[in-house]
Amino acid sequence: MIFKNREFYPLNNKEKIIREILRILLVIIFSIIIKGIYNESNRINEDHILVPICSTAAEVFFILYVINAFSSGNLVRRWVNDSVLTYIFNLIQTIRKTNDEMTMKLSTRLLGIFGFIILIIIILWELNFYFWAKSV
């Protein structure tokens, strides 16, 4: 099954607002990463500012992503690569032998579970920065 994500999954007004918030968060995250790379190359240590901002923005991003995956899921379906969605869809269809609508729902929830795992990794990274890492 081949998907055309943009045309096949129209967004409602709430999802359009979430999409814009996610885009802003992505710009913030990548700006902080670029600033961190610049700081590292110039031997400037601003990790105490950059890590909390980056991790908080990433956590909010994945919280919104997971919430959308377990509610309507249209935004998640539009943002995922067609090949990845097709692979997950076909994998679930062969394992579960369900209809297309249920398989798509399960595929979206699987992407939400993957986003939740990334959220847990980000939280652990932040906790490591605050509590477990040895200061040099």
N, CA and C atoms as a LAMMPS dump frame, in Angstrom:
ITEM: TIMESTEP
0
ITEM: NUMBER OF ATOMS
408
ITEM: BOX BOUNDS ff ff ff
-5.0000000000000000e+02 5.0000000000000000e+02
-5.0000000000000000e+02 5.0000000000000000e+02
-5.0000000000000000e+02 5.0000000000000000e+02
ITEM: ATOMS id mol type element x y z
1 1 1 N 0.849 -1.177 0
2 1 2 C 0 0 0
3 1 3 C 0.894 1.24 0
4 2 1 N 0.68 2.141 -0.923
5 2 2 C 1.453 3.378 -1.039
6 2 3 C 0.605 4.513 -0.49
7 3 1 N 1.219 5.358 0.332
8 3 2 C 0.502 6.454 0.96
9 3 3 C 0.923 7.786 0.347
10 4 1 N 0.004 8.684 0.265
11 4 2 C 0.273 10.085 -0.037
12 4 3 C -0.102 10.852 1.223
13 5 1 N 0.859 11.03 2.101
14 5 2 C 0.578 11.527 3.44
15 5 3 C -0.097 12.889 3.467
16 6 1 N 0.293 13.797 2.61
17 6 2 C -0.252 15.151 2.667
18 6 3 C -1.732 15.182 2.292
19 7 1 N -2.114 14.453 1.276
20 7 2 C -3.486 14.501 0.807
21 7 3 C -4.401 13.537 1.572
22 8 1 N -3.844 12.47 2.072
23 8 2 C -4.657 11.406 2.642
24 8 3 C -5.083 11.693 4.077
25 9 1 N -4.33 12.516 4.793
26 9 2 C -4.618 12.783 6.194
27 9 3 C -4.785 14.278 6.437
28 10 1 N -5.976 14.808 6.229
29 10 2 C -6.183 16.242 6.463
30 10 3 C -6.141 16.558 7.956
31 11 1 N -5.603 17.725 8.276
32 11 2 C -5.473 18.15 9.665
33 11 3 C -6.657 19.021 10.069
34 12 1 N -7.115 18.833 11.309
35 12 2 C -8.13 19.742 11.827
36 12 3 C -7.43 20.97 12.417
37 13 1 N -8.186 21.924 12.922
38 13 2 C -7.597 23.17 13.426
39 13 3 C -6.638 22.943 14.59
40 14 1 N -6.991 22.044 15.485
41 14 2 C -6.133 21.731 16.638
42 14 3 C -4.798 21.155 16.172
43 15 1 N -4.847 20.266 15.202
44 15 2 C -3.619 19.662 14.686
45 15 3 C -2.762 20.672 13.926
46 16 1 N -3.403 21.645 13.281
47 16 2 C -2.634 22.684 12.605
48 16 3 C -1.88 23.544 13.603
49 17 1 N -2.501 23.829 14.732
50 17 2 C -1.821 24.595 15.788
51 17 3 C -0.667 23.778 16.354
52 18 1 N -0.906 22.495 16.609
53 18 2 C 0.157 21.622 17.13
54 18 3 C 1.303 21.521 16.128
55 19 1 N 0.982 21.461 14.844
56 19 2 C 2.021 21.398 13.808
57 19 3 C 2.915 22.632 13.868
58 20 1 N 2.331 23.796 14.028
59 20 2 C 3.134 25.021 14.105
60 20 3 C 3.971 25.057 15.377
61 21 1 N 3.417 24.591 16.479
62 21 2 C 4.196 24.513 17.727
63 21 3 C 5.366 23.56 17.555
64 22 1 N 5.134 22.421 16.927
65 22 2 C 6.214 21.447 16.712
66 22 3 C 7.291 22.025 15.8
67 23 1 N 6.903 22.773 14.801
68 23 2 C 7.891 23.402 13.918
69 23 3 C 8.745 24.408 14.686
70 24 1 N 8.105 25.217 15.527
71 24 2 C 8.852 26.19 16.33
72 24 3 C 9.809 25.473 17.275
73 25 1 N 9.347 24.392 17.888
74 25 2 C 10.213 23.625 18.786
75 25 3 C 11.403 23.026 18.039
76 26 1 N 11.185 22.554 16.822
77 26 2 C 12.296 22.021 16.029
78 26 3 C 13.319 23.102 15.709
79 27 1 N 12.85 24.303 15.397
80 27 2 C 13.778 25.405 15.136
81 27 3 C 14.577 25.727 16.394
82 28 1 N 13.915 25.738 17.545
83 28 2 C 14.61 25.997 18.812
84 28 3 C 15.654 24.92 19.084
85 29 1 N 15.279 23.672 18.912
86 29 2 C 16.195 22.56 19.192
87 29 3 C 17.422 22.625 18.281
88 30 1 N 17.21 22.82 16.988
89 30 2 C 18.352 22.864 16.07
90 30 3 C 19.201 24.115 16.278
91 31 1 N 18.578 25.22 16.667
92 31 2 C 19.36 26.43 16.973
93 31 3 C 20.248 26.217 18.185
94 32 1 N 19.726 25.55 19.181
95 32 2 C 20.512 25.271 20.379
96 32 3 C 21.648 24.304 20.063
97 33 1 N 21.382 23.321 19.221
98 33 2 C 22.446 22.389 18.827
99 33 3 C 23.543 23.121 18.069
100 34 1 N 23.162 24.005 17.157
101 34 2 C 24.164 24.775 16.412
102 34 3 C 24.949 25.684 17.353
103 35 1 N 24.26 26.315 18.303
104 35 2 C 24.945 27.154 19.293
105 35 3 C 25.901 26.31 20.13
106 36 1 N 25.504 25.111 20.498
107 36 2 C 26.374 24.217 21.258
108 36 3 C 27.609 23.811 20.47
109 37 1 N 27.442 23.564 19.185
110 37 2 C 28.592 23.224 18.332
111 37 3 C 29.534 24.412 18.236
112 38 1 N 28.975 25.605 18.068
113 38 2 C 29.793 26.817 18.022
114 38 3 C 30.542 27.009 19.344
115 39 1 N 29.835 26.837 20.457
116 39 2 C 30.477 26.981 21.768
117 39 3 C 31.591 25.964 21.965
118 40 1 N 31.354 24.755 21.538
119 40 2 C 32.358 23.699 21.707
120 40 3 C 33.608 24.006 20.89
121 41 1 N 33.433 24.513 19.688
122 41 2 C 34.599 24.807 18.851
123 41 3 C 35.376 26.02 19.362
124 42 1 N 34.7 26.903 20.091
125 42 2 C 35.376 28.073 20.654
126 42 3 C 35.674 27.933 22.143
127 43 1 N 35.518 26.736 22.664
128 43 2 C 35.8 26.418 24.067
129 43 3 C 35.029 27.303 25.043
130 44 1 N 33.753 27.503 24.742
131 44 2 C 32.843 28.231 25.626
132 44 3 C 31.941 27.203 26.292
133 45 1 N 31.812 27.273 27.603
134 45 2 C 31.002 26.294 28.321
135 45 3 C 29.712 26.966 28.791
136 46 1 N 28.649 26.769 28.028
137 46 2 C 27.319 27.237 28.405
138 46 3 C 26.348 26.064 28.525
139 47 1 N 26.871 24.9 28.852
140 47 2 C 26.03 23.71 28.93
141 47 3 C 24.944 23.854 29.991
142 48 1 N 25.219 24.576 31.052
143 48 2 C 24.237 24.743 32.121
144 48 3 C 22.997 25.505 31.638
145 49 1 N 23.11 26.216 30.518
146 49 2 C 21.976 26.925 29.925
147 49 3 C 21.395 26.13 28.758
148 50 1 N 22.254 25.616 27.906
149 50 2 C 21.804 24.995 26.656
150 50 3 C 21.136 23.636 26.862
151 51 1 N 21.679 22.821 27.752
152 51 2 C 21.112 21.479 27.945
153 51 3 C 19.689 21.535 28.492
154 52 1 N 19.398 22.341 29.518
155 52 2 C 18.002 22.39 29.977
156 52 3 C 17.029 22.929 28.93
157 53 1 N 17.449 23.941 28.171
158 53 2 C 16.556 24.496 27.153
159 53 3 C 16.307 23.468 26.052
160 54 1 N 17.354 22.822 25.593
161 54 2 C 17.224 21.835 24.519
162 54 3 C 16.396 20.633 24.971
163 55 1 N 16.679 20.135 26.159
164 55 2 C 15.947 18.951 26.62
165 55 3 C 14.487 19.282 26.906
166 56 1 N 14.203 20.46 27.443
167 56 2 C 12.811 20.833 27.689
168 56 3 C 12.049 20.992 26.371
169 57 1 N 12.666 21.633 25.383
170 57 2 C 12.015 21.776 24.078
171 57 3 C 11.779 20.407 23.442
172 58 1 N 12.747 19.509 23.542
173 58 2 C 12.591 18.167 22.977
174 58 3 C 11.517 17.378 23.725
175 59 1 N 11.45 17.536 25.044
176 59 2 C 10.424 16.839 25.814
177 59 3 C 9.033 17.324 25.437
178 60 1 N 8.851 18.633 25.31
179 60 2 C 7.552 19.168 24.908
180 60 3 C 7.201 18.679 23.5
181 61 1 N 8.189 18.661 22.606
182 61 2 C 7.967 18.172 21.245
183 61 3 C 7.431 16.748 21.268
184 62 1 N 8.112 15.869 21.988
185 62 2 C 7.698 14.459 21.959
186 62 3 C 6.432 14.209 22.768
187 63 1 N 6.143 15.032 23.766
188 63 2 C 4.868 14.9 24.472
189 63 3 C 3.718 15.217 23.522
190 64 1 N 3.838 16.305 22.773
191 64 2 C 2.796 16.653 21.8
192 64 3 C 2.695 15.597 20.696
193 65 1 N 3.844 15.073 20.26
194 65 2 C 3.878 14.046 19.224
195 65 3 C 3.166 12.774 19.695
196 66 1 N 3.453 12.348 20.917
197 66 2 C 2.851 11.119 21.451
198 66 3 C 1.355 11.323 21.682
199 67 1 N 0.97 12.489 22.192
200 67 2 C -0.456 12.757 22.394
201 67 3 C -1.196 12.679 21.063
202 68 1 N -0.621 13.245 20.013
203 68 2 C -1.263 13.174 18.708
204 68 3 C -1.306 11.745 18.176
205 69 1 N -0.261 10.985 18.439
206 69 2 C -0.231 9.599 17.952
207 69 3 C -1.329 8.754 18.585
208 70 1 N -1.654 9.041 19.849
209 70 2 C -2.67 8.242 20.523
210 70 3 C -4.061 8.867 20.447
211 71 1 N -4.186 10.035 19.825
212 71 2 C -5.524 10.591 19.603
213 71 3 C -5.884 10.404 18.128
214 72 1 N -5.923 11.458 17.354
215 72 2 C -6.313 11.311 15.948
216 72 3 C -5.179 10.754 15.092
217 73 1 N -3.954 11.205 15.318
218 73 2 C -2.794 10.649 14.635
219 73 3 C -2.519 11.17 13.247
220 74 1 N -3.331 12.091 12.745
221 74 2 C -3.119 12.572 11.384
222 74 3 C -1.792 13.308 11.23
223 75 1 N -1.41 14.063 12.232
224 75 2 C -0.146 14.788 12.159
225 75 3 C 1.04 13.829 12.136
226 76 1 N 0.988 12.812 12.956
227 76 2 C 2.062 11.806 12.988
228 76 3 C 2.151 11.093 11.645
229 77 1 N 1.017 10.752 11.071
230 77 2 C 1.007 10.066 9.773
231 77 3 C 1.554 10.95 8.665
232 78 1 N 1.304 12.249 8.768
233 78 2 C 1.811 13.162 7.742
234 78 3 C 3.308 13.391 7.878
235 79 1 N 3.825 13.342 9.099
236 79 2 C 5.245 13.646 9.312
237 79 3 C 6.155 12.447 9.09
238 80 1 N 5.619 11.251 9.149
239 80 2 C 6.469 10.076 8.981
240 80 3 C 6.738 9.861 7.495
241 81 1 N 7.875 9.295 7.203
242 81 2 C 8.259 8.983 5.83
243 81 3 C 7.305 7.934 5.263
244 82 1 N 6.963 8.067 3.975
245 82 2 C 6.057 7.117 3.335
246 82 3 C 6.572 5.683 3.408
247 83 1 N 7.862 5.505 3.194
248 83 2 C 8.438 4.153 3.219
249 83 3 C 8.344 3.533 4.605
250 84 1 N 8.6 4.339 5.633
251 84 2 C 8.52 3.829 7.012
252 84 3 C 7.081 3.46 7.346
253 85 1 N 6.14 4.336 6.999
254 85 2 C 4.734 4.049 7.277
255 85 3 C 4.26 2.816 6.516
256 86 1 N 4.672 2.678 5.284
257 86 2 C 4.304 1.498 4.498
258 86 3 C 4.883 0.23 5.11
259 87 1 N 6.146 0.29 5.536
260 87 2 C 6.774 -0.881 6.137
261 87 3 C 6.063 -1.292 7.427
262 88 1 N 5.799 -0.316 8.302
263 88 2 C 5.117 -0.625 9.566
264 88 3 C 3.71 -1.141 9.289
265 89 1 N 3.014 -0.504 8.347
266 89 2 C 1.66 -0.93 7.99
267 89 3 C 1.66 -2.376 7.503
268 90 1 N 2.55 -2.695 6.571
269 90 2 C 2.592 -4.055 6.024
270 90 3 C 3.031 -5.07 7.072
271 91 1 N 3.95 -4.7 7.945
272 91 2 C 4.394 -5.598 9.008
273 91 3 C 3.246 -5.932 9.954
274 92 1 N 2.517 -4.924 10.376
275 92 2 C 1.387 -5.156 11.277
276 92 3 C 0.284 -5.93 10.566
277 93 1 N 0.064 -5.622 9.285
278 93 2 C -0.981 -6.316 8.527
279 93 3 C -0.665 -7.815 8.398
280 94 1 N 0.595 -8.162 8.195
281 94 2 C 0.933 -9.578 8.076
282 94 3 C 0.896 -10.292 9.422
283 95 1 N 1.232 -9.576 10.493
284 95 2 C 1.238 -10.215 11.815
285 95 3 C -0.176 -10.338 12.369
286 96 1 N -0.955 -9.271 12.302
287 96 2 C -2.257 -9.231 12.964
288 96 3 C -3.425 -9.62 12.074
289 97 1 N -3.282 -9.53 10.751
290 97 2 C -4.36 -9.847 9.802
291 97 3 C -5.621 -9.023 10.096
292 98 1 N -5.451 -7.711 10.266
293 98 2 C -6.581 -6.831 10.528
294 98 3 C -6.931 -6.032 9.272
295 99 1 N -8.045 -5.293 9.355
296 99 2 C -8.434 -4.457 8.217
297 99 3 C -7.519 -3.229 8.146
298 100 1 N -7.632 -2.474 7.062
299 100 2 C -6.726 -1.351 6.824
300 100 3 C -6.853 -0.262 7.882
301 101 1 N -8.077 0.045 8.297
302 101 2 C -8.278 1.116 9.273
303 101 3 C -7.649 0.773 10.62
304 102 1 N -7.853 -0.443 11.081
305 102 2 C -7.275 -0.862 12.357
306 102 3 C -5.754 -0.959 12.261
307 103 1 N -5.256 -1.422 11.137
308 103 2 C -3.815 -1.511 10.942
309 103 3 C -3.175 -0.125 10.955
310 104 1 N -3.839 0.853 10.335
311 104 2 C -3.31 2.217 10.337
312 104 3 C -3.31 2.788 11.741
313 105 1 N -4.338 2.493 12.512
314 105 2 C -4.401 2.948 13.903
315 105 3 C -3.265 2.331 14.717
316 106 1 N -3.03 1.041 14.527
317 106 2 C -1.939 0.369 15.233
318 106 3 C -0.571 0.891 14.792
319 107 1 N -0.437 1.193 13.514
320 107 2 C 0.824 1.746 13.012
321 107 3 C 1.108 3.099 13.644
322 108 1 N 0.086 3.934 13.742
323 108 2 C 0.251 5.244 14.351
324 108 3 C 0.595 5.112 15.826
325 109 1 N -0.041 4.191 16.509
326 109 2 C 0.274 3.987 17.927
327 109 3 C 1.689 3.443 18.109
328 110 1 N 2.147 2.612 17.191
329 110 2 C 3.524 2.126 17.26
330 110 3 C 4.505 3.285 17.103
331 111 1 N 4.205 4.217 16.205
332 111 2 C 5.04 5.415 16.075
333 111 3 C 4.982 6.252 17.348
334 112 1 N 3.822 6.294 17.997
335 112 2 C 3.7 6.987 19.278
336 112 3 C 4.518 6.32 20.367
337 113 1 N 4.558 4.999 20.375
338 113 2 C 5.38 4.267 21.349
339 113 3 C 6.858 4.555 21.098
340 114 1 N 7.255 4.613 19.835
341 114 2 C 8.631 4.957 19.499
342 114 3 C 8.956 6.372 19.977
343 115 1 N 8.035 7.317 19.792
344 115 2 C 8.227 8.674 20.295
345 115 3 C 8.31 8.714 21.806
346 116 1 N 7.529 7.871 22.485
347 116 2 C 7.578 7.799 23.948
348 116 3 C 8.92 7.258 24.423
349 117 1 N 9.471 6.293 23.711
350 117 2 C 10.799 5.766 24.059
351 117 3 C 11.856 6.854 23.91
352 118 1 N 11.76 7.644 22.849
353 118 2 C 12.698 8.758 22.67
354 118 3 C 12.521 9.778 23.791
355 119 1 N 11.283 10.029 24.212
356 119 2 C 11.019 10.936 25.323
357 119 3 C 11.695 10.443 26.603
358 120 1 N 11.601 9.166 26.886
359 120 2 C 12.252 8.594 28.073
360 120 3 C 13.767 8.75 27.965
361 121 1 N 14.336 8.545 26.79
362 121 2 C 15.78 8.707 26.598
363 121 3 C 16.195 10.152 26.851
364 122 1 N 15.397 11.104 26.39
365 122 2 C 15.713 12.513 26.616
366 122 3 C 15.643 12.853 28.097
367 123 1 N 14.644 12.325 28.794
368 123 2 C 14.535 12.561 30.238
369 123 3 C 15.741 11.972 30.961
370 124 1 N 16.162 10.773 30.576
371 124 2 C 17.351 10.17 31.199
372 124 3 C 18.608 10.978 30.898
373 125 1 N 18.71 11.511 29.68
374 125 2 C 19.85 12.363 29.322
375 125 3 C 19.886 13.598 30.211
376 126 1 N 18.724 14.201 30.439
377 126 2 C 18.658 15.389 31.287
378 126 3 C 18.99 15.041 32.738
379 127 1 N 18.469 13.937 33.227
380 127 2 C 18.79 13.516 34.592
381 127 3 C 20.276 13.218 34.739
382 128 1 N 20.87 12.614 33.726
383 128 2 C 22.304 12.352 33.737
384 128 3 C 23.084 13.659 33.824
385 129 1 N 22.643 14.663 33.092
386 129 2 C 23.327 15.95 33.121
387 129 3 C 23.235 16.583 34.5
388 130 1 N 22.068 16.502 35.141
389 130 2 C 21.879 17.156 36.431
390 130 3 C 22.479 16.385 37.6
391 131 1 N 22.278 15.078 37.628
392 131 2 C 22.561 14.333 38.848
393 131 3 C 23.72 13.342 38.748
394 132 1 N 23.864 12.654 37.623
395 132 2 C 24.77 11.53 37.587
396 132 3 C 26.119 11.823 36.97
397 133 1 N 26.199 12.838 36.133
398 133 2 C 27.469 13.129 35.459
399 133 3 C 28.45 13.763 36.437
400 134 1 N 29.68 13.361 36.32
401 134 2 C 30.752 13.939 37.148
402 134 3 C 31.173 15.261 36.534
403 135 1 N 31.256 16.293 37.355
404 135 2 C 31.749 17.569 36.823
405 135 3 C 33.268 17.546 36.787
406 136 1 N 33.768 18.092 35.701
407 136 2 C 35.21 18.071 35.482
408 136 3 C 35.817 19.394 35.851
